[in-house]
Protein backbone atom coordinates (compact mmCIF):
# COMPACT_ATOMS: atom_id res chain seq x y z
CA UNK A 1 0.00 0.00 0.00
CA UNK A 2 2.78 2.41 0.96
CA UNK A 3 4.58 1.58 -2.26
CA UNK A 4 1.46 2.43 -4.27
CA UNK A 5 1.10 5.76 -2.48
CA UNK A 6 4.74 6.60 -3.06
CA UNK A 7 4.41 5.53 -6.68
CA UNK A 8 1.40 7.84 -7.10
CA UNK A 9 3.15 10.76 -5.39
CA UNK A 10 6.26 10.64 -7.60
CA UNK A 11 4.54 12.13 -10.71
CA UNK A 12 2.97 14.84 -8.55
CA UNK A 13 6.36 15.67 -7.04
CA UNK A 14 7.93 15.84 -10.49
CA UNK A 15 5.20 18.23 -11.70
CA UNK A 16 5.69 20.45 -8.63
CA UNK A 17 9.45 20.57 -9.24
CA UNK A 18 8.93 21.43 -12.89
CA UNK A 19 6.51 24.23 -12.02
CA UNK A 20 8.83 25.56 -9.31
CA UNK A 21 11.80 25.42 -11.67
CA UNK A 22 9.84 27.27 -14.33
CA UNK A 23 8.93 30.03 -11.87
CA UNK A 24 12.58 30.48 -10.94
CA UNK A 25 13.60 30.37 -14.58
CA UNK A 26 11.00 32.93 -15.62
CA UNK A 27 12.05 35.20 -12.80
CA UNK A 28 15.66 35.26 -13.91
CA UNK A 29 15.38 34.99 -17.68
CA UNK A 30 13.45 36.52 -20.54
CA UNK A 31 13.52 34.92 -23.98
CA UNK A 32 16.42 32.81 -22.78
CA UNK A 33 18.36 35.82 -21.45
CA UNK A 34 19.59 36.12 -17.87
CA UNK A 35 18.38 39.35 -16.29
CA UNK A 36 20.97 41.47 -14.52
CA UNK A 37 20.21 44.56 -12.46
CA UNK A 38 23.00 47.09 -12.92
CA UNK A 39 23.23 50.21 -10.72
CA UNK A 40 25.04 53.07 -12.49
CA UNK A 41 26.38 56.02 -10.54
CA UNK A 42 25.31 58.57 -13.16
CA UNK A 43 23.98 58.57 -16.72
CA UNK A 44 26.51 60.25 -18.96
CA UNK A 45 28.05 60.03 -22.43
CA UNK A 46 31.22 59.46 -20.40
CA UNK A 47 30.02 55.85 -20.28
CA UNK A 48 29.40 55.55 -24.02
CA UNK A 49 30.98 52.05 -24.33
CA UNK A 50 28.46 50.66 -21.81
CA UNK A 51 25.54 52.13 -23.76
CA UNK A 52 27.03 50.86 -27.03
CA UNK A 53 27.06 47.37 -25.50
CA UNK A 54 23.38 47.80 -24.59
CA UNK A 55 22.14 49.46 -27.79
CA UNK A 56 24.15 47.31 -30.20
CA UNK A 57 22.95 44.11 -28.55
CA UNK A 58 26.31 42.92 -27.24
CA UNK A 59 24.83 41.88 -23.90
CA UNK A 60 22.10 39.93 -25.66
CA UNK A 61 24.74 38.21 -27.79
CA UNK A 62 26.27 37.03 -24.52
CA UNK A 63 22.91 35.84 -23.14
CA UNK A 64 22.24 38.77 -20.80
CA UNK A 65 19.44 41.30 -20.39
CA UNK A 66 20.49 44.46 -18.55
CA UNK A 67 18.17 46.50 -16.34
CA UNK A 68 19.96 49.81 -15.87
CA UNK A 69 19.14 51.57 -12.59
CA UNK A 70 20.34 55.13 -12.00
CA UNK A 71 21.77 55.28 -8.46
CA UNK A 72 23.43 58.69 -7.87
CA UNK A 73 26.49 58.48 -5.63
CA UNK A 74 29.11 55.73 -5.46
CA UNK A 75 28.24 55.12 -1.81
CA UNK A 76 24.65 54.42 -2.82
CA UNK A 77 25.74 52.10 -5.63
CA UNK A 78 27.88 50.02 -3.28
CA UNK A 79 25.02 49.93 -0.74
CA UNK A 80 22.66 48.65 -3.45
CA UNK A 81 25.06 45.81 -4.29
CA UNK A 82 25.72 44.93 -0.66
CA UNK A 83 21.98 44.80 0.07
CA UNK A 84 21.46 42.53 -2.98
CA UNK A 85 19.07 45.05 -4.55
CA UNK A 86 21.23 44.75 -7.67
CA UNK A 87 23.74 42.18 -8.83
CA UNK A 88 26.33 44.56 -10.31
CA UNK A 89 27.41 48.09 -9.47
CA UNK A 90 29.09 50.61 -11.75
CA UNK A 91 30.85 53.41 -9.89
CA UNK A 92 34.19 54.69 -8.71
CA UNK A 93 36.65 51.94 -7.76
CA UNK A 94 37.27 53.70 -4.47
CA UNK A 95 33.86 52.60 -3.17
CA UNK A 96 34.95 48.96 -3.35
CA UNK A 97 38.13 49.85 -1.46
CA UNK A 98 36.13 51.57 1.28
CA UNK A 99 33.93 48.47 1.72
CA UNK A 100 37.01 46.22 1.90
CA UNK A 101 38.53 48.47 4.56
CA UNK A 102 35.39 48.06 6.68
CA UNK A 103 36.26 44.35 7.06
CA UNK A 104 33.20 43.27 5.08
CA UNK A 105 33.56 39.49 4.71
CA UNK A 106 31.65 39.28 1.44
CA UNK A 107 33.27 42.42 0.05
CA UNK A 108 32.97 44.00 -3.39
CA UNK A 109 35.32 42.79 -6.08
CA UNK A 110 36.14 44.76 -9.23
CA UNK A 111 35.92 42.61 -12.36
CA UNK A 112 35.90 45.07 -15.26
CA UNK A 113 37.00 48.60 -15.97
CA UNK A 114 35.58 51.13 -18.45
CA UNK A 115 37.16 54.55 -17.97
CA UNK A 116 40.80 55.35 -17.21
CA UNK A 117 40.55 58.98 -16.16
CA UNK A 118 38.12 61.44 -14.66
CA UNK A 119 35.29 62.56 -16.96
CA UNK A 120 34.59 65.91 -15.32
CA UNK A 121 35.05 69.31 -16.87
CA UNK A 122 35.67 72.51 -14.98
CA UNK A 123 32.88 74.92 -15.92
CA UNK A 124 33.45 78.62 -15.26
CA UNK A 125 30.65 81.11 -14.71
CA UNK A 126 32.68 83.65 -16.71
CA UNK A 127 34.65 82.93 -19.88
CA UNK A 128 38.44 82.62 -19.78
CA UNK A 129 40.57 83.02 -22.91
CA UNK A 130 43.48 81.08 -21.39
CA UNK A 131 42.32 79.31 -18.23
CA UNK A 132 44.90 78.23 -15.69
CA UNK A 133 44.27 76.40 -12.41
CA UNK A 134 45.62 79.46 -10.62
CA UNK A 135 42.45 81.22 -11.80
CA UNK A 136 40.66 79.23 -9.09
CA UNK A 137 42.49 81.14 -6.34
CA UNK A 138 40.15 83.16 -4.13
CA UNK A 139 37.20 81.67 -6.00
CA UNK A 140 34.58 79.09 -5.01
CA UNK A 141 34.07 75.82 -6.89
CA UNK A 142 31.35 73.21 -6.39
CA UNK A 143 33.15 69.87 -6.10
CA UNK A 144 30.67 67.29 -4.76
CA UNK A 145 31.01 64.74 -1.95
CA UNK A 146 34.48 65.02 -0.36
CA UNK A 147 35.31 61.28 -0.45
CA UNK A 148 33.91 60.58 -3.92
CA UNK A 149 36.03 60.02 -7.01
CA UNK A 150 35.08 63.36 -8.64
CA UNK A 151 36.28 65.36 -5.64
CA UNK A 152 39.36 63.19 -5.14
CA UNK A 153 40.46 63.49 -8.76
CA UNK A 154 39.95 67.23 -8.67
CA UNK A 155 42.14 67.47 -5.57
CA UNK A 156 44.71 65.21 -7.20
CA UNK A 157 44.71 67.46 -10.28
CA UNK A 158 45.49 70.41 -8.02
CA UNK A 159 48.25 68.47 -6.28
CA UNK A 160 49.81 67.35 -9.58
CA UNK A 161 49.99 70.97 -10.72
CA UNK A 162 51.29 72.41 -7.44
CA UNK A 163 48.10 74.33 -6.72
CA UNK A 164 47.50 75.37 -3.10
CA UNK A 165 44.04 74.00 -2.18
CA UNK A 166 43.97 76.36 0.81
CA UNK A 167 43.68 79.29 -1.58
CA UNK A 168 40.52 77.84 -3.14
CA UNK A 169 37.05 77.68 -1.63
CA UNK A 170 36.17 74.07 -2.51
CA UNK A 171 32.50 73.44 -1.68
CA UNK A 172 31.73 69.79 -0.81
CA UNK A 173 28.24 70.46 0.56
CA UNK A 174 26.24 69.95 -2.65
CA UNK A 175 25.18 66.43 -3.62
CA UNK A 176 26.58 65.16 -6.91
CA UNK A 177 23.18 65.08 -8.63
CA UNK A 178 22.42 68.66 -7.57
CA UNK A 179 25.62 70.36 -8.78
CA UNK A 180 24.15 71.78 -11.99
CA UNK A 181 21.05 73.11 -10.30
CA UNK A 182 23.06 74.69 -7.51
CA UNK A 183 25.38 76.42 -9.99
CA UNK A 184 22.45 77.67 -12.08
CA UNK A 185 20.96 78.96 -8.84
CA UNK A 186 23.98 81.22 -8.38
CA UNK A 187 26.26 79.17 -6.14
CA UNK A 188 29.96 78.99 -6.98
CA UNK A 189 32.25 80.71 -9.45
CA UNK A 190 33.10 77.31 -10.93
CA UNK A 191 31.61 73.82 -10.90
CA UNK A 192 32.91 70.37 -11.88
CA UNK A 193 30.46 68.59 -14.19
CA UNK A 194 30.19 65.51 -16.36
CA UNK A 195 28.44 65.43 -19.69
CA UNK A 196 25.67 66.04 -20.63
CA UNK A 197 25.45 68.65 -17.87
CA UNK A 198 28.58 70.58 -18.90
CA UNK A 199 27.35 71.09 -22.47
CA UNK A 200 23.80 71.83 -21.27
CA UNK A 201 25.07 74.69 -19.09
CA UNK A 202 27.12 76.05 -21.97
CA UNK A 203 24.15 76.01 -24.34
CA UNK A 204 21.93 77.72 -21.78
CA UNK A 205 24.53 80.44 -21.22
CA UNK A 206 25.28 79.63 -17.59
CA UNK A 207 28.97 78.84 -18.01
CA UNK A 208 31.87 77.76 -20.18
CA UNK A 209 33.92 74.56 -20.18
CA UNK A 210 37.53 75.59 -19.51
CA UNK A 211 39.44 72.40 -18.60
CA UNK A 212 39.37 68.59 -18.28
CA UNK A 213 39.90 67.32 -14.74
CA UNK A 214 40.91 63.91 -16.11
CA UNK A 215 43.83 65.24 -18.13
CA UNK A 216 45.06 67.20 -15.13
CA UNK A 217 44.68 64.34 -12.64
CA UNK A 218 46.08 61.36 -14.59
CA UNK A 219 45.09 57.75 -15.14
CA UNK A 220 43.23 55.62 -12.58
CA UNK A 221 40.52 52.92 -12.79
CA UNK A 222 37.98 55.73 -12.55
CA UNK A 223 34.71 53.87 -13.02
CA UNK A 224 34.52 50.10 -12.84
CA UNK A 225 32.05 47.25 -12.49
CA UNK A 226 31.89 45.27 -9.27
CA UNK A 227 29.83 42.66 -7.48
CA UNK A 228 29.89 40.80 -4.19
CA UNK A 229 32.77 38.34 -4.06
CA UNK A 230 30.33 35.47 -3.45
CA UNK A 231 28.22 36.46 -6.47
CA UNK A 232 31.28 36.42 -8.72
CA UNK A 233 32.39 33.05 -7.38
CA UNK A 234 28.93 31.54 -7.91
CA UNK A 235 28.25 33.14 -11.30
CA UNK A 236 31.48 33.01 -13.26
CA UNK A 237 29.67 32.42 -16.56
CA UNK A 238 27.51 35.50 -16.09
CA UNK A 239 30.49 37.66 -15.15
CA UNK A 240 32.52 36.40 -18.11
CA UNK A 241 29.61 37.11 -20.45
CA UNK A 242 29.21 40.60 -19.00
CA UNK A 243 32.92 41.37 -19.47
CA UNK A 244 32.85 40.14 -23.06
CA UNK A 245 29.98 42.52 -23.83
CA UNK A 246 31.86 45.44 -22.27
CA UNK A 247 34.97 44.50 -24.27
CA UNK A 248 32.93 44.66 -27.49
CA UNK A 249 31.53 48.04 -26.46
CA UNK A 250 35.01 49.44 -25.77
CA UNK A 251 36.45 48.22 -29.05
CA UNK A 252 33.53 49.62 -31.06
CA UNK A 253 33.73 52.99 -29.30
CA UNK A 254 37.46 53.32 -29.87
CA UNK A 255 37.34 52.53 -33.59
CA UNK A 256 34.34 54.69 -34.57
CA UNK A 257 33.87 58.45 -34.89
CA UNK A 258 31.85 60.48 -32.41
CA UNK A 259 28.87 61.00 -34.71
CA UNK A 260 28.49 57.26 -35.35
CA UNK A 261 28.61 56.55 -31.62
CA UNK A 262 26.14 59.36 -30.90
CA UNK A 263 23.63 57.92 -33.37
CA UNK A 264 24.01 54.47 -31.80
CA UNK A 265 23.34 55.62 -28.24
CA UNK A 266 20.90 58.49 -28.80
CA UNK A 267 18.08 56.37 -27.30
CA UNK A 268 19.92 56.62 -23.99
CA UNK A 269 19.72 60.42 -24.17
CA UNK A 270 16.29 61.24 -25.65
CA UNK A 271 16.44 64.89 -24.53
CA UNK A 272 19.80 65.48 -26.25
CA UNK A 273 20.35 66.26 -29.92
CA UNK A 274 22.68 64.19 -32.10
CA UNK A 275 24.83 67.30 -32.56
CA UNK A 276 25.23 67.92 -28.83
CA UNK A 277 25.86 64.25 -28.09
CA UNK A 278 28.49 64.16 -30.84
CA UNK A 279 30.23 67.15 -29.23
CA UNK A 280 30.24 65.44 -25.83
CA UNK A 281 31.71 62.24 -27.21
CA UNK A 282 34.33 64.18 -29.17
CA UNK A 283 35.45 65.76 -25.90
CA UNK A 284 35.85 62.37 -24.25
CA UNK A 285 37.71 61.03 -27.28
CA UNK A 286 40.01 64.07 -27.25
CA UNK A 287 40.96 63.45 -23.64
CA UNK A 288 41.62 59.70 -24.08
CA UNK A 289 38.96 58.69 -21.59
CA UNK A 290 38.29 54.99 -22.18
CA UNK A 291 40.27 51.83 -21.53
CA UNK A 292 41.32 49.72 -24.51
CA UNK A 293 40.00 46.59 -22.79
CA UNK A 294 38.16 45.76 -19.53
CA UNK A 295 41.52 44.87 -17.95
CA UNK A 296 42.16 46.78 -14.71
CA UNK A 297 45.86 47.52 -14.65
CA UNK A 298 47.62 47.21 -11.29
CA UNK A 299 49.59 50.41 -11.89
CA UNK A 300 46.39 52.40 -12.41
CA UNK A 301 44.92 50.80 -9.29
CA UNK A 302 48.05 51.77 -7.34
CA UNK A 303 47.73 55.35 -8.63
CA UNK A 304 44.26 55.45 -7.09
CA UNK A 305 45.46 54.03 -3.78
CA UNK A 306 48.30 56.53 -3.63
CA UNK A 307 46.12 59.58 -3.72
CA UNK A 308 43.63 57.98 -1.30
CA UNK A 309 46.58 57.57 1.05
CA UNK A 310 47.77 61.13 0.32
CA UNK A 311 44.35 62.49 1.28
CA UNK A 312 44.25 60.27 4.41
CA UNK A 313 41.26 58.25 3.23
CA UNK A 314 43.29 55.04 3.22
CA UNK A 315 45.94 53.99 5.72
CA UNK A 316 47.85 51.62 3.47
CA UNK A 317 47.70 49.78 0.15
CA UNK A 318 45.06 47.06 -0.16
CA UNK A 319 45.80 43.74 -1.89
CA UNK A 320 45.25 44.08 -5.64
CA UNK A 321 44.61 40.33 -5.92
CA UNK A 322 41.77 40.60 -3.38
CA UNK A 323 40.02 43.58 -4.90
CA UNK A 324 40.48 42.93 -8.63
CA UNK A 325 39.44 39.89 -10.65
CA UNK A 326 40.42 40.39 -14.30
CA UNK A 327 38.01 37.82 -15.72
CA UNK A 328 38.64 38.48 -19.38
CA UNK A 329 42.20 37.13 -18.99
CA UNK A 330 40.87 33.65 -18.15
Secondary structure, 3 states (H helix, E strand, C coil): CHHHHHHHHHHHHHHHHHHHHHHHHHHHEECCEEEEEEEECCCCHHHHHHHHHHHCCHHHHCCEEEEEEECCCHHHHHHHHHCCCCCEEEEECHHHHHHHHCCCCCCEEEEEEEECCCCCEEEECCCCCCCCHHHHCCCEEECCCCCCHHHHHHHHHHHHCCCCHHHCEEECCCCHHHHHHHHHCCCCCEEEECCCHHHHHHHCCCCEEEEEHHHHHCCCCCEEEEEEHHHHHHCHHHHHHHHHHHHHHHHHHHHCCHHHHHHHHHHHHCCCCHHHHHHHHHHHHHCCCECCCCCCCHHHHHHHHHHHHHCCCCCCCCCHHHHECCHHHC
